[in-house]
Amino acid sequence: MPFSPDQIAELNLLALFDSASSQEGIKVHQHSAAPEAVSAAERLFNKGLITQHDGGYLTSPPSVSLVVQLAVSPEFNQSGAA
């Protein structure tokens, strides 16, 4: 089952988080970020995976685990994400 465009945008946004540090967050600027990134951040916030509607920090061990998996996945890294 392929990922939807919304899911790809969410994965791309999660891939921006530093997998080595829970102390570093991201900021998705509403006026300058791609609309897909702004929407993805809002969806991730609504799902409880990030702390702010425009980025912030990862909220839970499962979201941190996902970011670590993305960081080490050669398939994801070759797709041009992050």
Secondary structure, 3 states (H helix, E strand, C coil): CCCCHHHHHHHHHHCCCCCCCCCCCEECCCCCCCHHHHHHHHHHHHCCCEEECCEEEECCHHHHHHHHHHHHCHHHHHCCCC
